[in-house]
Amino acid sequence: MNLQVALVGMPNVGKTALFNKLTGSFQRVANFPGVTVEKKTGWVIEDGKKILEIIDLPGIYSLDATTLDEKVTKDFLLKKEKEQTANLFVLVLDATNLDKSLYLALQLRQLGYPLLIALNLMDEAKKRGLKVDIEKLANLLNAEVIPTSAATGEGIKELTDSIKKRTHSLPIYNIELPNEMQKTFRSPEYVNRTFKQIDEILKEVTLSPLRPDTFSQKIDHFILHPIWGIIILFLVLIIMFQTLFSWSSPLSDLIEFVFSYSGELISKYISHPLLKSFLVDGVINGVGGVLVFLPQIVILFLFTQFLEDLGYLGRAAFIMDSFMRKMGLPGKAVIPLLSSHACAIPGIMSTRVIENYRERLITMLVIPLTTCSARLPVYAVLIGAIIPDSPVFGLGFLRLPGLVLFGLYGLGFFSAMMMSLILKKSLPHSSPSMLLMELPPYRVPKLKNLLLVMKNKGQIFLKKAGGIILIISIIIWMLVTFPQQNGQTSIEFSYAASIGRTFEPLFKPLGFDWRITTALIPSIGAREVVVSALSLVLSADEQNMSAALVEQFGLGTLVALLVWFVFAPQCISTFAVMKRETNGYLWPSVMVAYTMILAYTFAFVARSLVTLWF
């Protein structure tokens, strides 16, 4: 059994960056037992062997936990679940924000934890003139204190060595928090006494005080401005979506060439028509039709991680707080909504930071309207088919496809706001929560961390492609290929055509024939497989997909399909997570019903308008 070490600390103390530095690329993401909060684990490798398992716990301000993810960390600390174990807890403190970081340290010390403390972000603290008497701080906290910096690597070796020494001799913690202690933690007297104790500690250990972060203050003068801040936010988003197309195009072309060449190579050496069709149409074109969009998805994650590491995402939440409150959403909902643009599942899970259940429920219900990365391949194919790659206003860097993609993301977000306003007026009222968040200083994102995030996200997508997308592609190939007529494949008489024609009357007003309805069915499992499903039912590879769509469907139908995916219900995994988070089928069913109605209505309106005008 591996020795287990858990990292604990407040949000934004550099805990995850420290985790990445300790574990490198030896990481995996799962869920905590019994809950859907993300659990990140990694390993310290020595001589090719895993010697330490590191667990990155969700951020927590104090043991008086108020949000669900904080409660997970609290339960882990107090060993509420038998499966949750650790030989050692490393408390990560922010050297630039010691007055708040020390609160949790004093609580853990009061409970008798033999703490190992990583005084992180020391490089930033030194730049701002802070000097701390490390030895005196260690004596006052009765714990070993190691200055660290995940950015520069300072103290990482010392921290690893100290962990290894301790874990060989320490038992697994078994500390309980008595009920009377929990009440004490919530009392105003305890809070005031603890902060007074923190002030006394800081006076004793501070040799040179921390200078104000004037650089961040100067930038925030523009970034947080009520008018300029909104303009800057929109410019950042437009640039991001423009870059998605321009940067990803060469890489997508390369992937497209590799799969196309592989198909041609197999066709040369395999003569059996059915086996050739299975490998080329079912496997290569099926999976390749989705993988060709891997660069766009990875670049999207690169941008979001870059903005988070830079310190901008938290400020985006602050900028949008006032507007979102008018729409019935708390300021804290910005982070779940932004993370939902990667995937709705972690977005729904991250609503646990919202204390008010009504506000949390509204946030979960509108999250499916935000555009997740799984829709990106569908958008890319349809935009490529109906939107010319031409400059806007004669500006070469501003291309029409990127602007349309930005509009689709904006439409999804705007729809989420409108729906939240309706839900605000429909659901029973309760006291609104307040936005309380720590704005981190601006930091230069580290290339290694960005590349690590891209690698992990890319691997997750590839595993998905290697699993569910491959399976669905093979199933669709079988439905398209069989039954054969006189030993020949005829899509018109296939099982796929039978299934599609069953649902065709329902979708006929949208212009969807049996081929599109057949492709829509597997999207229940995963949005992105629609691309490979269409390639199979149209008998077109990724190179000819746009041309085949334009040739076989009218502009109105393709616009309707594009609008359908802005509003359509999310995949079955989202439904399952929603069911788990709300403890029932009622609200997931409401989510599916209203998004289906919106998708059908607006797709019909879009097709009608396009048909009328063109």
C-alpha positions in Angstrom: 0.0 0.0 0.0 1.3 3.5 -1.0 1.9 6.0 1.8 -0.8 8.7 1.5 -0.2 12.4 1.9 -3.1 15.0 1.7 -2.5 18.6 0.8 -4.9 20.9 2.6 -5.3 24.7 2.6 -7.4 27.7 1.5 -8.3 28.3 -2.1 -5.7 30.2 -4.1 -2.8 29.4 -1.9 -1.0 27.6 -4.8 -1.9 24.2 -3.4 -2.7 22.7 -6.9 0.5 24.2 -8.4 2.5 22.6 -5.5 0.7 19.3 -6.2 1.7 19.5 -9.9 5.3 20.2 -8.9 5.4 17.2 -6.5 3.7 14.7 -8.8 4.6 15.9 -12.3 2.6 14.0 -14.9 1.8 11.1 -12.6 -1.7 12.1 -11.9 -5.3 11.0 -12.2 -8.7 12.6 -11.6 -11.6 10.7 -9.9 -14.3 11.4 -7.4 -14.3 11.2 -3.6 -16.2 8.1 -2.3 -20.0 8.7 -2.2 -19.8 12.2 -3.6 -19.2 13.9 -7.0 -16.6 16.3 -5.8 -13.4 16.0 -7.9 -10.5 14.2 -6.3 -7.1 14.6 -7.8 -4.4 12.1 -6.9 -0.8 11.8 -8.0 2.4 10.0 -7.1 6.0 10.9 -6.2 8.1 8.6 -8.3 11.6 7.5 -7.2 13.7 4.9 -9.1 10.6 4.1 -11.2 8.5 3.2 -8.1 5.6 5.0 -6.6 6.7 5.9 -3.1 4.1 8.5 -2.1 0.5 9.1 -3.1 -0.4 12.8 -2.9 -4.1 13.8 -2.6 -5.1 17.4 -3.5 -8.1 18.2 -1.3 -10.6 20.9 -2.2 -9.8 24.3 -0.7 -11.2 25.1 2.8 -11.1 28.3 4.8 -11.9 26.7 8.2 -13.3 23.6 9.9 -16.6 25.5 10.2 -17.4 24.4 6.6 -20.3 26.1 4.8 -20.1 24.7 1.3 -20.3 21.1 0.1 -16.8 20.8 -1.3 -15.4 22.3 2.0 -17.4 19.7 3.9 -15.7 17.0 1.8 -12.3 18.2 3.0 -13.6 18.6 6.6 -14.9 15.0 6.6 -11.6 13.8 5.1 -9.6 15.6 7.8 -11.8 14.2 10.6 -11.8 10.7 8.9 -15.6 10.5 8.6 -15.4 7.9 5.9 -13.5 4.6 6.4 -12.1 4.7 2.8 -10.6 8.1 3.3 -7.2 7.8 4.8 -3.9 9.7 5.0 -0.6 9.1 6.8 0.2 12.8 6.8 -1.5 16.2 6.1 0.6 19.0 4.6 -0.9 22.4 5.3 -0.2 24.8 2.5 -0.1 28.5 3.6 0.0 31.6 1.4 3.1 33.6 2.4 1.5 36.7 0.8 -1.8 36.2 2.8 -0.7 34.9 6.2 -3.3 36.7 8.2 -6.0 34.5 6.6 -4.0 31.3 6.1 -3.1 31.0 9.7 -6.7 30.6 10.8 -7.0 27.1 9.6 -3.5 26.3 10.9 -4.5 27.3 14.5 -7.7 25.2 14.3 -5.8 22.1 13.1 -3.1 22.6 15.8 -5.9 22.9 18.4 -7.2 19.5 17.4 -3.7 18.0 17.9 -2.6 17.5 14.3 1.2 17.0 14.0 1.4 19.5 11.1 3.9 19.8 8.3 3.6 23.3 6.9 4.5 24.4 3.3 4.9 28.2 3.4 4.1 28.6 -0.3 4.4 31.5 -2.8 7.6 32.6 -1.1 9.0 34.0 -4.4 6.2 36.5 -4.6 6.4 37.3 -0.9 10.2 38.1 -1.2 9.6 40.3 -4.2 7.1 42.3 -2.2 9.7 42.7 0.7 8.3 40.2 3.2 10.8 38.6 5.6 9.6 36.0 8.0 11.4 34.4 11.0 10.7 30.8 9.9 12.2 29.2 13.0 10.0 31.4 15.3 6.9 30.7 13.2 7.6 26.9 13.5 8.0 27.2 17.3 4.7 29.2 17.7 2.8 26.7 15.5 4.6 23.7 17.0 5.2 22.5 13.4 8.0 22.2 10.9 7.7 25.1 8.4 9.3 24.7 4.9 9.4 27.8 2.6 8.3 26.7 -0.9 7.5 28.0 -4.3 5.9 25.9 -6.9 6.9 28.4 -9.6 10.6 28.3 -8.9 10.9 24.9 -7.3 12.2 26.4 -4.0 11.8 24.0 -1.1 10.2 21.1 -3.1 13.1 18.7 -2.4 13.1 19.7 1.3 9.4 19.2 1.5 9.5 15.8 -0.3 12.4 14.6 2.0 10.5 15.8 5.1 7.3 14.0 4.0 9.2 10.7 3.4 10.8 10.9 6.9 7.5 11.5 8.6 5.3 9.0 6.7 7.5 6.1 7.6 6.8 6.6 11.3 3.3 8.2 11.4 0.1 6.2 11.8 -3.1 7.1 9.9 -4.8 10.0 11.7 -8.0 9.3 13.7 -9.0 12.7 15.1 -12.7 13.5 15.9 -14.3 16.9 16.3 -16.6 16.9 19.3 -20.0 18.6 18.9 -19.2 21.2 21.5 -16.0 22.1 19.6 -18.0 22.6 16.4 -20.2 25.1 18.3 -17.1 26.8 19.6 -15.7 27.3 16.1 -18.9 29.1 15.1 -19.0 31.5 18.1 -18.0 35.2 17.6 -15.8 35.0 20.7 -13.7 32.2 19.3 -13.4 33.9 15.9 -12.2 37.2 17.5 -9.8 35.4 19.9 -8.3 33.5 17.0 -7.8 36.5 14.8 -6.2 38.3 17.8 -3.9 35.4 18.2 -3.0 35.6 14.5 -2.1 39.3 14.9 0.2 38.4 17.8 2.0 35.7 15.8 2.5 38.0 12.8 4.0 40.7 15.0 6.5 38.2 16.4 7.5 36.5 13.1 7.4 39.4 10.7 10.9 40.9 10.2 10.0 43.0 7.2 6.3 43.7 6.3 4.7 42.9 2.9 4.4 45.8 0.5 1.0 46.4 -1.2 0.6 44.8 -4.6 0.5 48.1 -6.5 0.9 46.3 -9.8 -2.4 44.4 -9.4 -4.1 47.5 -8.1 -3.1 49.5 -11.2 -4.3 46.8 -13.6 -7.6 46.3 -11.6 -8.3 50.0 -12.1 -9.2 49.0 -15.7 -10.1 45.3 -15.4 -12.7 45.9 -12.7 -14.0 49.1 -14.2 -17.8 48.9 -14.6 -17.5 49.8 -18.3 -14.0 49.1 -19.4 -14.1 45.8 -17.5 -17.0 44.5 -19.6 -15.4 45.7 -22.9 -12.1 43.9 -21.9 -14.0 40.7 -21.1 -15.7 40.7 -24.5 -12.4 41.4 -26.3 -10.7 38.5 -24.4 -13.5 36.1 -25.4 -13.5 37.2 -29.1 -9.7 36.8 -29.3 -10.0 33.4 -27.7 -12.6 32.1 -30.2 -10.7 33.6 -33.2 -7.6 31.8 -32.0 -9.4 28.6 -31.7 -9.9 28.4 -35.4 -6.6 29.9 -36.6 -4.3 28.0 -34.2 -6.1 24.6 -34.5 -6.4 24.6 -38.3 -2.9 23.3 -39.1 -3.0 20.6 -36.4 -6.5 19.5 -37.4 -5.3 19.3 -41.0 -2.4 17.1 -39.9 -4.8 14.7 -37.9 -7.1 14.7 -40.9 -4.3 13.7 -43.2 -3.1 10.9 -40.9 -6.6 9.3 -40.7 -7.2 9.7 -44.4 -3.8 8.2 -45.3 -4.5 5.3 -42.8 -7.8 4.6 -44.5 -6.2 4.6 -48.0 -3.4 2.3 -46.7 -5.9 -0.2 -45.2 -8.0 -0.1 -48.4 -4.9 -1.2 -50.4 -4.1 -4.3 -48.3 -7.6 -5.6 -47.3 -9.7 -6.9 -50.1 -12.7 -8.2 -48.1 -15.3 -5.5 -48.6 -17.1 -5.9 -45.3 -13.9 -5.9 -43.2 -12.5 -3.0 -45.2 -15.7 -1.0 -44.6 -15.6 -1.9 -40.9 -12.0 -0.7 -40.4 -12.2 2.4 -42.7 -15.8 3.6 -42.3 -16.6 2.2 -38.8 -13.3 2.7 -36.9 -11.0 5.1 -38.8 -13.6 7.6 -40.2 -15.8 7.2 -37.1 -13.1 8.0 -34.5 -11.1 10.3 -36.8 -14.1 12.4 -37.5 -14.1 13.4 -33.8 -10.4 13.4 -33.1 -9.8 15.9 -35.8 -11.3 18.5 -33.4 -8.9 17.5 -30.6 -6.7 20.6 -31.2 -9.6 23.0 -30.8 -10.7 21.4 -27.6 -7.2 21.3 -26.1 -6.6 25.0 -27.1 -9.9 25.9 -25.4 -8.6 24.3 -22.2 -5.3 26.1 -22.7 -6.9 29.5 -22.8 -9.2 28.9 -19.8 -6.3 27.6 -17.7 -4.1 30.5 -18.9 -6.8 33.0 -17.7 -7.2 31.2 -14.4 -3.4 31.1 -13.7 -3.2 34.7 -14.8 -5.7 35.6 -12.1 -8.4 36.9 -14.5 -11.2 34.3 -14.1 -11.9 35.4 -10.5 -12.1 39.0 -11.7 -14.5 38.0 -14.5 -16.8 36.6 -11.8 -16.5 39.9 -9.9 -17.3 41.9 -13.1 -20.4 39.8 -13.8 -21.7 39.7 -10.2 -24.1 42.6 -10.4 -25.6 41.6 -13.7 -26.0 38.0 -12.6 -27.8 38.9 -9.4 -30.4 40.7 -11.4 -30.9 37.5 -13.3 -31.4 35.5 -10.1 -28.0 34.0 -9.9 -25.4 34.6 -7.2 -21.9 35.9 -8.1 -20.5 32.6 -7.1 -22.4 31.0 -10.0 -19.9 32.6 -12.5 -17.3 30.0 -11.8 -19.6 27.0 -12.3 -20.9 28.6 -15.5 -17.5 29.3 -16.8 -16.2 25.8 -16.0 -19.3 24.4 -17.8 -17.9 25.7 -21.1 -15.4 22.9 -20.7 -18.0 20.3 -19.5 -21.3 20.6 -17.8 -20.5 17.8 -15.3 -17.8 19.6 -13.3 -19.8 22.8 -13.7 -22.8 21.1 -11.9 -20.5 19.7 -9.3 -18.8 23.0 -8.6 -22.2 24.6 -7.7 -21.4 23.1 -4.3 -19.7 26.4 -3.5 -23.1 28.0 -3.4 -24.6 27.8 0.1 -28.2 28.8 -0.8 -30.0 25.7 -2.2 -32.5 27.7 -4.3 -29.6 29.6 -6.0 -27.7 26.4 -6.4 -30.7 24.7 -8.0 -31.2 27.5 -10.5 -27.5 27.5 -11.4 -27.6 23.7 -12.0 -30.7 24.0 -14.2 -29.3 26.6 -16.5 -25.8 25.2 -16.8 -26.8 22.9 -19.7 -27.4 26.0 -21.8 -23.8 27.0 -21.7 -21.7 25.6 -24.5 -19.6 22.6 -23.5 -16.5 21.5 -25.4 -18.3 18.4 -26.7 -20.4 20.7 -28.9 -17.3 22.3 -30.4 -16.8 19.5 -33.1 -20.5 19.9 -34.1 -20.2 23.7 -34.3 -16.9 23.4 -36.3 -18.4 21.1 -38.9 -21.6 23.1 -39.4 -19.9 26.5 -39.4 -17.4 25.1 -41.9 -20.3 24.1 -44.1 -22.4 27.2 -44.1 -20.1 30.1 -43.1 -17.4 31.4 -45.5 -13.9 32.0 -44.1 -13.9 35.7 -44.9 -12.6 38.7 -42.9 -15.0 40.9 -41.0 -14.9 44.7 -41.8 -11.9 44.0 -44.0 -9.8 43.0 -40.9 -7.7 40.0 -41.7 -7.3 38.9 -38.1 -11.1 39.0 -37.5 -12.7 36.0 -39.4 -16.3 35.3 -39.8 -16.3 31.7 -38.5 -14.6 32.8 -35.2 -17.2 35.6 -34.8 -20.1 33.1 -35.4 -18.6 30.7 -32.9 -18.4 33.6 -30.4 -22.0 34.3 -31.1 -23.1 30.8 -30.5 -21.3 30.7 -27.1 -22.9 34.1 -26.4 -26.3 32.8 -27.3 -26.0 29.9 -24.9 -24.9 32.2 -22.1 -27.6 34.7 -22.8 -30.2 31.9 -22.8 -28.9 30.7 -19.5 -29.4 34.2 -18.1 -33.0 34.5 -19.4 -33.9 31.1 -18.1 -32.5 31.9 -14.7 -34.6 35.0 -14.6 -37.7 32.9 -15.3 -36.7 30.4 -12.6 -36.1 33.3 -10.2 -39.7 34.3 -10.5 -41.0 30.7 -10.5 -39.2 29.0 -7.6 -39.9 29.9 -3.9 -37.9 32.9 -2.6 -35.1 32.6 0.0 -32.5 35.0 1.3 -29.9 35.7 -1.4 -26.2 34.8 -0.7 -23.4 37.3 -1.0 -20.3 37.1 -3.2 -17.2 36.7 -1.0 -14.0 35.7 -2.8 -10.3 36.3 -2.7 -8.9 38.0 -5.8 -5.5 36.5 -6.4 -2.6 38.7 -7.5 -1.8 38.7 -11.2 0.8 36.0 -12.0 2.6 35.0 -15.1 1.3 31.5 -16.0 3.9 28.8 -16.1 4.3 27.0 -19.4 4.9 23.6 -17.7 1.6 23.9 -15.8 -0.3 24.9 -18.9 1.2 22.0 -20.9 0.4 19.6 -18.0 -3.3 20.7 -18.1 -3.4 20.4 -21.9 -1.9 16.9 -21.6 -4.4 15.7 -18.9 -7.4 17.2 -20.7 -6.3 15.7 -24.0 -5.8 12.3 -22.4 -9.3 12.4 -20.9 -10.8 13.3 -24.4 -8.7 10.5 -26.0 -9.8 8.0 -23.5 -13.4 9.0 -24.3 -12.7 8.7 -28.0 -11.0 5.3 -27.4 -14.0 4.1 -25.4 -17.5 5.4 -25.9 -16.9 7.1 -29.3 -15.3 4.0 -30.7 -18.1 1.8 -29.4 -20.8 4.1 -30.7 -19.1 4.5 -34.1 -19.0 0.7 -34.5 -22.7 0.4 -33.4 -23.7 3.0 -36.0 -21.6 1.3 -38.7 -23.4 -1.9 -38.0 -26.8 -0.2 -38.1 -25.8 1.5 -41.4 -24.4 -1.6 -43.0 -27.0 -4.3 -42.1 -29.1 -5.9 -43.3 -27.4 -6.2 -46.7 -29.3 -6.6 -49.9 -28.0 -9.4 -52.1 -24.6 -9.1 -50.4 -24.5 -5.3 -50.9 -24.8 -2.5 -48.3 -27.7 -0.2 -48.9 -28.2 2.6 -46.3 -31.7 3.2 -47.5 -32.8 -0.3 -46.3 -30.5 -0.4 -43.2 -31.5 -0.7 -39.5 -30.3 2.9 -39.1 -32.8 4.1 -41.8 -35.6 2.2 -40.0 -34.7 3.8 -36.6 -34.3 7.2 -38.2 -37.6 7.0 -40.1 -39.4 6.1 -36.9 -38.5 9.5 -35.5 -38.4 11.4 -38.8 -42.1 12.7 -38.6 -41.4 14.3 -35.2 -38.4 16.2 -36.6 -39.7 16.9 -40.1 -40.8 20.5 -39.3 -37.1 21.2 -38.6 -36.0 19.8 -41.9 -34.3 16.8 -40.3 -34.6 13.6 -42.3 -33.9 10.0 -41.1 -30.1 10.5 -41.5 -30.0 13.5 -39.1 -32.4 11.8 -36.6 -30.3 8.7 -36.7 -27.2 10.8 -36.0 -28.9 12.6 -33.1 -29.7 9.4 -31.2 -26.1 8.5 -30.1 -25.6 12.1 -29.1 -27.5 11.1 -25.9 -24.3 9.3 -24.9 -21.9 11.9 -26.1 -22.4 15.1 -28.1 -19.4 14.9 -30.3 -20.3 11.5 -31.8 -22.8 13.3 -34.0 -19.9 14.2 -36.3 -18.8 10.5 -36.8 -22.5 9.4 -37.0 -23.2 11.9 -39.8 -20.0 10.8 -41.6 -21.3 7.2 -41.5 -24.9 7.9 -42.6 -23.7 10.3 -45.3 -20.8 8.0 -46.4 -18.4 10.9 -46.2 -15.0 11.2 -44.4 -13.9 14.3 -42.4 -12.4 15.9 -45.5 -15.7 15.8 -47.4 -18.1 16.3 -44.5 -18.8 20.0 -45.1 -19.4 19.5 -48.8 -21.7 16.5 -48.2 -23.8 18.5 -45.7 -24.2 21.5 -48.1 -25.0 19.2 -51.0 -27.6 17.0 -49.3 -29.3 19.5 -46.9 -30.5 23.0 -47.4 -29.2 26.1 -45.6 -32.3 26.2 -43.4 -31.8 22.7 -42.2 -28.2 23.2 -41.3 -28.9 26.4 -39.4 -31.7 24.6 -37.6 -29.3 21.8 -36.6 -26.8 24.4 -35.4 -29.4 26.1 -33.3 -30.7 22.7 -32.0 -27.3 22.0 -30.5 -27.2 25.4 -28.7 -30.3 24.4 -26.6 -30.6 20.6 -26.9 -30.5 18.4 -23.7 -27.1 17.4 -22.4 -25.7 13.9 -22.5 -26.9 11.2 -20.2 -23.9 11.7 -17.9 -25.1 15.2 -17.1 -28.5 13.9 -16.3 -27.0 11.3 -14.0 -24.9 13.9 -12.1 -27.9 16.2 -11.9 -29.9 13.4 -10.4 -27.2 12.7 -7.8 -26.8 16.3 -6.9 -30.5 16.9 -6.4 -31.3 13.5 -4.9 -34.1 12.6 -7.3 -35.3 12.5 -10.9 -37.6 15.6 -10.7 -35.2 18.4 -11.5 -33.1 16.4 -14.1 -36.4 15.7 -15.9 -37.3 19.4 -15.7 -33.9 20.2 -17.2 -34.4 17.7 -20.1 -38.0 18.8 -20.8 -37.3 22.6 -21.0 -34.1 22.3 -23.0 -35.9 20.0 -25.5 -38.7 22.5 -25.9 -36.3 25.4 -26.4 -34.2 23.4 -28.9 -37.2 22.4 -31.0 -38.9 25.8 -30.9 -35.8 27.9 -31.8 -34.6 25.4 -34.4 -38.0 25.6 -36.1 -38.0 29.4 -35.9 -34.4 29.5 -37.3 -35.3 27.3 -40.2 -38.4 29.2 -41.0 -36.6 32.6 -41.0 -33.7 31.3 -43.2 -36.2 29.7 -45.6 -38.2 32.9 -45.8 -35.1 35.2 -46.3 -33.1 32.9 -48.6 
